């Protein structure tokens, strides 16, 4: 039986293929699955070829993490902007409610695993640690800007938007990390986070989680 002819890829095409393979593998099995042999097997190439294009697996892990979480950040930031524009009033309140629902959606579990693993793996991978710090700062900026806009429009009340943003992100990150091993879904966490945020921002009960339940 004859084998199908091998298609030779250019250097750029091969690098893109390996990067896409690494993203696919990380989303399916987590960052810890990104080994030289695993990437090679998924891409159906020799490990030596992966090593040629990716001489540092630490750097590949960091780039793969950045590609995955960067795409999520862009997606969610666009969603929040659309919610603010589409809301008839109190757009920042609607956007914060959307933030809670979106980031605690079980459909995002694959990306959540990448985040959670990155915090642990970053202890021994400085390139990954730097990428984590960069993306955490980017998330903080998005949430801070949202809270500041809400304060300016009068629908939110706080004298320290950056501190509130840090607390919001910590609550969501903590709930998502726990959801990796706890059963029962994220409904209870969504309601808890909404209640805490409502108190922090001078909102009425239910403003951020109308109808939500554990």
Phi and psi restraints in degrees (value plus and minus 20) as a CYANA .aco file:
   2 UNK   PHI     -98.9   -58.9
   2 UNK   PSI     126.5   166.5
   3 UNK   PHI    -106.4   -66.4
   3 UNK   PSI     129.0   169.0
   4 UNK   PHI     -85.7   -45.7
   4 UNK   PSI     126.0   166.0
   5 UNK   PHI     -82.6   -42.6
   5 UNK   PSI     120.4   160.4
   6 UNK   PHI     -95.8   -55.8
   6 UNK   PSI     118.3   158.3
   7 UNK   PHI    -118.2   -78.2
   7 UNK   PSI     100.8   140.8
   8 UNK   PHI    -101.4   -61.4
   8 UNK   PSI     109.7   149.7
   9 UNK   PHI    -122.9   -82.9
   9 UNK   PSI     129.2   169.2
  10 UNK   PHI     -89.9   -49.9
  10 UNK   PSI     147.6   187.6
  11 UNK   PHI     -78.3   -38.3
  11 UNK   PSI     -63.7   -23.7
  12 UNK   PHI     -85.4   -45.4
  12 UNK   PSI     -60.8   -20.8
  13 UNK   PHI     -85.9   -45.9
  13 UNK   PSI     -60.2   -20.2
  14 UNK   PHI     -86.8   -46.8
  14 UNK   PSI     -62.4   -22.4
  15 UNK   PHI     -81.6   -41.6
  15 UNK   PSI     -61.2   -21.2
  16 UNK   PHI     -85.8   -45.8
  16 UNK   PSI     -59.0   -19.0
  17 UNK   PHI     -82.0   -42.0
  17 UNK   PSI     -65.2   -25.2
  18 UNK   PHI     -87.5   -47.5
  18 UNK   PSI     -56.9   -16.9
  19 UNK   PHI     -84.7   -44.7
  19 UNK   PSI     -63.2   -23.2
  20 UNK   PHI     -85.5   -45.5
  20 UNK   PSI     -58.5   -18.5
  21 UNK   PHI     -82.6   -42.6
  21 UNK   PSI     -62.3   -22.3
  22 UNK   PHI     -84.0   -44.0
  22 UNK   PSI     -61.3   -21.3
  23 UNK   PHI     -83.1   -43.1
  23 UNK   PSI     -64.9   -24.9
  24 UNK   PHI     -79.8   -39.8
  24 UNK   PSI     -65.5   -25.5
  25 UNK   PHI     -85.4   -45.4
  25 UNK   PSI     -62.2   -22.2
  26 UNK   PHI     -84.7   -44.7
  26 UNK   PSI     -59.2   -19.2
  27 UNK   PHI     -90.6   -50.6
  27 UNK   PSI     -49.3    -9.3
  28 UNK   PHI    -105.2   -65.2
  28 UNK   PSI     -57.7   -17.7
  29 UNK   PHI    -147.6  -107.6
  29 UNK   PSI     -23.8    16.2
  30 UNK   PHI      77.7   117.7
  30 UNK   PSI     142.8   182.8
  31 UNK   PHI     -81.7   -41.7
  31 UNK   PSI     -52.3   -12.3
  32 UNK   PHI     -85.9   -45.9
  32 UNK   PSI     -35.8     4.2
  33 UNK   PHI    -100.7   -60.7
  33 UNK   PSI     -27.9    12.1
  34 UNK   PHI    -100.7   -60.7
  34 UNK   PSI      67.5   107.5
  35 UNK   PHI    -134.9   -94.9
  35 UNK   PSI     143.5   183.5
  36 UNK   PHI     -76.1   -36.1
  36 UNK   PSI     -68.2   -28.2
  37 UNK   PHI     -89.5   -49.5
  37 UNK   PSI     -56.7   -16.7
  38 UNK   PHI     -87.3   -47.3
  38 UNK   PSI     -62.0   -22.0
  39 UNK   PHI     -85.3   -45.3
  39 UNK   PSI     -62.0   -22.0
  40 UNK   PHI     -82.7   -42.7
  40 UNK   PSI     -64.2   -24.2
  41 UNK   PHI     -83.7   -43.7
  41 UNK   PSI     -63.1   -23.1
  42 UNK   PHI     -84.9   -44.9
  42 UNK   PSI     -57.2   -17.2
  43 UNK   PHI    -105.0   -65.0
  43 UNK   PSI     -26.1    13.9
  44 UNK   PHI      39.9    79.9
  44 UNK   PSI      25.3    65.3
  45 UNK   PHI    -152.1  -112.1
  45 UNK   PSI     150.9   190.9
  46 UNK   PHI     -95.4   -55.4
  46 UNK   PSI     124.5   164.5
  47 UNK   PHI     -74.4   -34.4
  47 UNK   PSI     -54.1   -14.1
  48 UNK   PHI     -82.8   -42.8
  48 UNK   PSI     -51.5   -11.5
  49 UNK   PHI     -89.9   -49.9
  49 UNK   PSI     -61.2   -21.2
  50 UNK   PHI     -81.7   -41.7
  50 UNK   PSI     -64.0   -24.0
  51 UNK   PHI     -82.3   -42.3
  51 UNK   PSI     -52.6   -12.6
  52 UNK   PHI     -86.0   -46.0
  52 UNK   PSI     -63.6   -23.6
  53 UNK   PHI    -105.2   -65.2
  53 UNK   PSI     -47.4    -7.4
  54 UNK   PHI    -148.6  -108.6
  54 UNK   PSI      55.3    95.3
  55 UNK   PHI     -86.4   -46.4
  55 UNK   PSI     -39.5     0.5
  56 UNK   PHI    -140.9  -100.9
  56 UNK   PSI      89.8   129.8
  57 UNK   PHI     -87.7   -47.7
  57 UNK   PSI     -50.5   -10.5
  58 UNK   PHI     -79.9   -39.9
  58 UNK   PSI     -62.5   -22.5
  59 UNK   PHI     -87.4   -47.4
  59 UNK   PSI     -58.8   -18.8
  60 UNK   PHI     -84.1   -44.1
  60 UNK   PSI     -62.8   -22.8
  61 UNK   PHI     -79.6   -39.6
  61 UNK   PSI     -64.8   -24.8
  62 UNK   PHI     -83.4   -43.4
  62 UNK   PSI     -63.8   -23.8
  63 UNK   PHI     -87.0   -47.0
  63 UNK   PSI     -57.5   -17.5
  64 UNK   PHI     -85.6   -45.6
  64 UNK   PSI     -65.2   -25.2
  65 UNK   PHI     -76.2   -36.2
  65 UNK   PSI     -68.4   -28.4
  66 UNK   PHI     -82.2   -42.2
  66 UNK   PSI     -59.4   -19.4
  67 UNK   PHI     -83.8   -43.8
  67 UNK   PSI     -61.7   -21.7
  68 UNK   PHI     -91.8   -51.8
  68 UNK   PSI     -71.7   -31.7
  69 UNK   PHI     -95.8   -55.8
  69 UNK   PSI     -47.4    -7.4
  70 UNK   PHI     -85.5   -45.5
  70 UNK   PSI     -60.3   -20.3
  71 UNK   PHI     -83.9   -43.9
  71 UNK   PSI     -60.2   -20.2
  72 UNK   PHI     -84.1   -44.1
  72 UNK   PSI     -63.7   -23.7
  73 UNK   PHI     -80.5   -40.5
  73 UNK   PSI     -65.5   -25.5
  74 UNK   PHI     -81.2   -41.2
  74 UNK   PSI     -62.3   -22.3
  75 UNK   PHI     -83.7   -43.7
  75 UNK   PSI     -68.0   -28.0
  76 UNK   PHI     -89.4   -49.4
  76 UNK   PSI     -59.5   -19.5
  77 UNK   PHI     -80.6   -40.6
  77 UNK   PSI     -60.5   -20.5
  78 UNK   PHI     -85.7   -45.7
  78 UNK   PSI     -59.3   -19.3
  79 UNK   PHI     -82.3   -42.3
  79 UNK   PSI     -65.6   -25.6
  80 UNK   PHI     -83.2   -43.2
  80 UNK   PSI     -60.3   -20.3
  81 UNK   PHI     -82.9   -42.9
  81 UNK   PSI     -60.9   -20.9
  82 UNK   PHI     -87.1   -47.1
  82 UNK   PSI     -58.8   -18.8
  83 UNK   PHI     -83.7   -43.7
  83 UNK   PSI     -63.4   -23.4
  84 UNK   PHI     -81.3   -41.3
  84 UNK   PSI     -62.6   -22.6
  85 UNK   PHI     -88.0   -48.0
  85 UNK   PSI     -58.5   -18.5
  86 UNK   PHI     -99.7   -59.7
  86 UNK   PSI     -37.3     2.7
  87 UNK   PHI     -92.4   -52.4
  87 UNK   PSI     118.8   158.8
  88 UNK   PHI     -91.5   -51.5
  88 UNK   PSI     -52.8   -12.8
  89 UNK   PHI    -176.1  -136.1
  89 UNK   PSI     140.2   180.2
  90 UNK   PHI      31.1    71.1
  90 UNK   PSI      32.0    72.0
  91 UNK   PHI     -80.9   -40.9
  91 UNK   PSI     -53.5   -13.5
  92 UNK   PHI     -89.3   -49.3
  92 UNK   PSI     -53.4   -13.4
  93 UNK   PHI     -85.5   -45.5
  93 UNK   PSI     -65.3   -25.3
  94 UNK   PHI     -82.1   -42.1
  94 UNK   PSI     -57.8   -17.8
  95 UNK   PHI     -87.9   -47.9
  95 UNK   PSI     -59.6   -19.6
  96 UNK   PHI     -84.8   -44.8
  96 UNK   PSI     -59.9   -19.9
  97 UNK   PHI     -82.3   -42.3
  97 UNK   PSI     -61.2   -21.2
  98 UNK   PHI     -85.3   -45.3
  98 UNK   PSI     -56.0   -16.0
  99 UNK   PHI     -80.6   -40.6
  99 UNK   PSI     -66.0   -26.0
 100 UNK   PHI     -82.4   -42.4
 100 UNK   PSI     -70.0   -30.0
 101 UNK   PHI     -80.1   -40.1
 101 UNK   PSI     -63.3   -23.3
 102 UNK   PHI     -89.5   -49.5
 102 UNK   PSI     -69.2   -29.2
 103 UNK   PHI     -95.5   -55.5
 103 UNK   PSI     -36.3     3.7
 104 UNK   PHI    -124.1   -84.1
 104 UNK   PSI      -6.3    33.7
 105 UNK   PHI     -94.4   -54.4
 105 UNK   PSI     104.4   144.4
 106 UNK   PHI     -76.1   -36.1
 106 UNK   PSI     -40.9    -0.9
 107 UNK   PHI     -83.9   -43.9
 107 UNK   PSI     -36.8     3.2
 108 UNK   PHI    -117.2   -77.2
 108 UNK   PSI      -6.1    33.9
 109 UNK   PHI     -77.2   -37.2
 109 UNK   PSI     -56.6   -16.6
 110 UNK   PHI     -82.2   -42.2
 110 UNK   PSI     -62.8   -22.8
 111 UNK   PHI     -90.8   -50.8
 111 UNK   PSI     -55.1   -15.1
 112 UNK   PHI     -80.7   -40.7
 112 UNK   PSI     -61.4   -21.4
 113 UNK   PHI     -80.5   -40.5
 113 UNK   PSI     -60.6   -20.6
 114 UNK   PHI     -81.0   -41.0
 114 UNK   PSI     -64.6   -24.6
 115 UNK   PHI     -80.3   -40.3
 115 UNK   PSI     -71.5   -31.5
 116 UNK   PHI     -82.3   -42.3
 116 UNK   PSI     -63.3   -23.3
 117 UNK   PHI     -86.3   -46.3
 117 UNK   PSI     -55.1   -15.1
 118 UNK   PHI     -81.5   -41.5
 118 UNK   PSI     -57.0   -17.0
 119 UNK   PHI     -82.3   -42.3
 119 UNK   PSI     -58.8   -18.8
 120 UNK   PHI     -97.3   -57.3
 120 UNK   PSI     -67.3   -27.3
 121 UNK   PHI     -86.7   -46.7
 121 UNK   PSI     -46.9    -6.9
 122 UNK   PHI     -84.0   -44.0
 122 UNK   PSI     -36.3     3.7
 123 UNK   PHI     -82.8   -42.8
 123 UNK   PSI     -49.6    -9.6
 124 UNK   PHI    -138.6   -98.6
 124 UNK   PSI     -11.6    28.4
 125 UNK   PHI    -154.6  -114.6
 125 UNK   PSI      75.7   115.7
 126 UNK   PHI     -85.3   -45.3
 126 UNK   PSI     -53.7   -13.7
 127 UNK   PHI     -82.6   -42.6
 127 UNK   PSI     -60.8   -20.8
 128 UNK   PHI     -88.2   -48.2
 128 UNK   PSI     -62.6   -22.6
 129 UNK   PHI     -78.5   -38.5
 129 UNK   PSI     -61.7   -21.7
 130 UNK   PHI     -84.9   -44.9
 130 UNK   PSI     -59.8   -19.8
 131 UNK   PHI     -85.2   -45.2
 131 UNK   PSI     -59.9   -19.9
 132 UNK   PHI     -81.9   -41.9
 132 UNK   PSI     -66.1   -26.1
 133 UNK   PHI     -80.4   -40.4
 133 UNK   PSI     -61.6   -21.6
 134 UNK   PHI     -82.0   -42.0
 134 UNK   PSI     -65.0   -25.0
 135 UNK   PHI     -97.0   -57.0
 135 UNK   PSI     -50.5   -10.5
 136 UNK   PHI     -85.3   -45.3
 136 UNK   PSI     -59.1   -19.1
 137 UNK   PHI     -84.9   -44.9
 137 UNK   PSI     -58.0   -18.0
 138 UNK   PHI     -85.7   -45.7
 138 UNK   PSI     -62.2   -22.2
 139 UNK   PHI     -82.7   -42.7
 139 UNK   PSI     -61.8   -21.8
 140 UNK   PHI     -80.4   -40.4
 140 UNK   PSI     -60.2   -20.2
 141 UNK   PHI     -84.6   -44.6
 141 UNK   PSI     -61.4   -21.4
 142 UNK   PHI     -82.5   -42.5
 142 UNK   PSI     -67.5   -27.5
 143 UNK   PHI     -90.5   -50.5
 143 UNK   PSI     -58.0   -18.0
 144 UNK   PHI     -80.7   -40.7
 144 UNK   PSI     -66.2   -26.2
 145 UNK   PHI     -80.0   -40.0
 145 UNK   PSI     -59.4   -19.4
 146 UNK   PHI     -84.5   -44.5
 146 UNK   PSI     -65.5   -25.5
 147 UNK   PHI     -86.8   -46.8
 147 UNK   PSI     -62.4   -22.4
 148 UNK   PHI     -80.5   -40.5
 148 UNK   PSI     -60.1   -20.1
 149 UNK   PHI     -85.2   -45.2
 149 UNK   PSI     -58.5   -18.5
 150 UNK   PHI     -86.5   -46.5
 150 UNK   PSI     -57.3   -17.3
 151 UNK   PHI     -85.1   -45.1
 151 UNK   PSI     -63.3   -23.3
 152 UNK   PHI     -83.4   -43.4
 152 UNK   PSI     -56.0   -16.0
 153 UNK   PHI    -103.1   -63.1
 153 UNK   PSI     -32.2     7.8
 154 UNK   PHI      72.5   112.5
 154 UNK   PSI     -16.8    23.2
 155 UNK   PHI    -112.6   -72.6
 155 UNK   PSI     -32.0     8.0
 156 UNK   PHI    -145.8  -105.8
 156 UNK   PSI     132.9   172.9
 157 UNK   PHI    -152.7  -112.7
 157 UNK   PSI      94.2   134.2
 158 UNK   PHI    -185.4  -145.4
 158 UNK   PSI     129.1   169.1
 159 UNK   PHI    -120.7   -80.7
 159 UNK   PSI     -12.6    27.4
 160 UNK   PHI    -165.3  -125.3
 160 UNK   PSI      52.3    92.3
 161 UNK   PHI     -75.4   -35.4
 161 UNK   PSI     -60.7   -20.7
 162 UNK   PHI     -80.9   -40.9
 162 UNK   PSI     -58.1   -18.1
 163 UNK   PHI     -87.9   -47.9
 163 UNK   PSI     -61.0   -21.0
 164 UNK   PHI     -81.6   -41.6
 164 UNK   PSI     -63.0   -23.0
 165 UNK   PHI     -80.3   -40.3
 165 UNK   PSI     -62.0   -22.0
 166 UNK   PHI     -81.7   -41.7
 166 UNK   PSI     -61.0   -21.0
 167 UNK   PHI     -87.7   -47.7
 167 UNK   PSI     -60.9   -20.9
 168 UNK   PHI     -80.1   -40.1
 168 UNK   PSI     -67.9   -27.9
 169 UNK   PHI     -84.2   -44.2
 169 UNK   PSI     -60.6   -20.6
 170 UNK   PHI     -83.9   -43.9
 170 UNK   PSI     -60.2   -20.2
 171 UNK   PHI     -83.5   -43.5
 171 UNK   PSI     -66.1   -26.1
 172 UNK   PHI     -86.9   -46.9
 172 UNK   PSI     -64.0   -24.0
 173 UNK   PHI     -81.4   -41.4
 173 UNK   PSI     -64.2   -24.2
 174 UNK   PHI     -83.7   -43.7
 174 UNK   PSI     -62.7   -22.7
 175 UNK   PHI     -84.3   -44.3
 175 UNK   PSI     -61.2   -21.2
 176 UNK   PHI     -86.8   -46.8
 176 UNK   PSI     -59.2   -19.2
 177 UNK   PHI     -83.4   -43.4
 177 UNK   PSI     -62.8   -22.8
 178 UNK   PHI     -85.1   -45.1
 178 UNK   PSI     -56.1   -16.1
 179 UNK   PHI     -84.5   -44.5
 179 UNK   PSI     -36.7     3.3
 180 UNK   PHI     -85.6   -45.6
 180 UNK   PSI     -45.8    -5.8
 181 UNK   PHI    -145.3  -105.3
 181 UNK   PSI     -37.7     2.3
 182 UNK   PHI    -107.5   -67.5
 182 UNK   PSI     131.7   171.7
 183 UNK   PHI    -121.2   -81.2
 183 UNK   PSI     143.3   183.3
 184 UNK   PHI      88.3   128.3
 184 UNK   PSI     -17.6    22.4
 185 UNK   PHI      58.9    98.9
 185 UNK   PSI    -193.4  -153.4
 186 UNK   PHI    -131.5   -91.5
 186 UNK   PSI     -11.4    28.6
 187 UNK   PHI     -78.6   -38.6
 187 UNK   PSI     -64.0   -24.0
 188 UNK   PHI     -83.8   -43.8
 188 UNK   PSI     -60.5   -20.5
 189 UNK   PHI     -85.3   -45.3
 189 UNK   PSI     -60.5   -20.5
 190 UNK   PHI     -79.0   -39.0
 190 UNK   PSI     -65.9   -25.9
 191 UNK   PHI     -85.6   -45.6
 191 UNK   PSI     -63.2   -23.2
 192 UNK   PHI     -80.8   -40.8
 192 UNK   PSI     -67.5   -27.5
 193 UNK   PHI     -83.5   -43.5
 193 UNK   PSI     -62.1   -22.1
 194 UNK   PHI     -80.1   -40.1
 194 UNK   PSI     -63.1   -23.1
 195 UNK   PHI     -84.4   -44.4
 195 UNK   PSI     -62.2   -22.2
 196 UNK   PHI     -84.5   -44.5
 196 UNK   PSI     -64.5   -24.5
 197 UNK   PHI     -84.9   -44.9
 197 UNK   PSI     -57.2   -17.2
 198 UNK   PHI     -80.4   -40.4
 198 UNK   PSI     -62.3   -22.3
 199 UNK   PHI     -88.2   -48.2
 199 UNK   PSI     -58.9   -18.9
 200 UNK   PHI     -87.2   -47.2
 200 UNK   PSI     -49.8    -9.8
 201 UNK   PHI    -131.3   -91.3
 201 UNK   PSI      -6.5    33.5
 202 UNK   PHI      48.6    88.6
 202 UNK   PSI       9.7    49.7
 203 UNK   PHI    -117.4   -77.4
 203 UNK   PSI     142.1   182.1
 204 UNK   PHI    -101.5   -61.5
 204 UNK   PSI     131.0   171.0
 205 UNK   PHI     -76.1   -36.1
 205 UNK   PSI     111.7   151.7
 206 UNK   PHI      74.3   114.3
 206 UNK   PSI     -29.6    10.4
 207 UNK   PHI     -82.4   -42.4
 207 UNK   PSI     -54.4   -14.4
 208 UNK   PHI    -121.8   -81.8
 208 UNK   PSI     -32.0     8.0
 209 UNK   PHI    -164.1  -124.1
 209 UNK   PSI      37.1    77.1
 210 UNK   PHI     -82.9   -42.9
 210 UNK   PSI     103.3   143.3
 211 UNK   PHI      58.5    98.5
 211 UNK   PSI     -21.9    18.1
 212 UNK   PHI     -95.1   -55.1
 212 UNK   PSI     129.6   169.6
 213 UNK   PHI    -168.5  -128.5
 213 UNK   PSI     136.8   176.8
